[in-house]
Amino acid sequence: MANHKLSLEIPTVMNPCIISIMDTSIYADIVPVTCPTLNVTLPGFTYSVQIDFTPGSNEILTACDLQVQIDNCDEQFLNLPDGIYIIKYSVSPNELVYVEYNHLRITQALNKYNEAMCDLDILTCKPTCEQENILKSLRKIRQYLDAAVAKVETCHEPQKGMTLYNYALKMLDKLGSCGC
């Protein structure tokens, strides 16, 4: 029997105002695609927002689309929070044909990481001992962020992932507060 193989990709984007969701599903030609439903639950929320979704599309969602911003939607774009987003996509019969993902958004952390990299004044020659220590710390921070994403998205251990994410942020804050 032919059926749809639903799949979404939620890439890491550096724009703090958006989240991108791409439909990478394989749809069976002989089965109609009806009632596509995309639900997104933001970090800290207990309810989802239903998004108008077209199969095969790439949706760029803002705080207004996710209903956490209601004013000045065409003029001002609020940053979306980092954290675990629960994203569920389904087609009819929706209770049977669906996929659900936990996505750890780390955009704000990565932007902070990149700022720390920019603040590091290194040349093509051998870095100083202090610079080497900062580079070592930054590599460790990036590994913690990667591990956090893996724990949430692959290992299905959201609490452990958030613990790693929060630890990486503390390391970034500590690195920034040392005046480096």
Secondary structure, 3 states (H helix, E strand, C coil): CCCCECCEECCCCCCCCCEEEEECCECCCCCCCCCCEEEEECCCCCCCEEECCCCCCEEEECCCCCCCCCCCCCCCCCCCCCEEEEEEEEECCCCCEEEEEEEEECHHHHHHHHHHHHHCCCCCCCCCHHHHHHHHHHHHHHHHHHHHHHHHHCCCCHHHHHHHHHHHHHHHHHHHHCCC
